[in-house]
């Protein structure tokens, strides 16, 4: 969802009828960006700010058993789950 919105803004900047004499304040835009992705019953992934390297952190996963999911690359998430599973 983020990438689609960003590409629309990028195209709009190139439109000659668009007044581009202002700058986008990311802090103001972030307040309106909230994506909640259902992961399972009672489990959600919430993205509430623009993350420039999101594709490096969250990657799609397709297992050889036909199961689909996501992989999250995060030291903080790893440590949280590791402690919780002990």
Secondary structure, DSSP 8 states (H G I E B T S, - for coil): -HHHHHHHHHHHHH-TTS---S---HHHHHTT--EEEEEETTEEEEE-S--TTHHHHEEEEE-TTS-EEEEE--HHHHHHHHHHT-
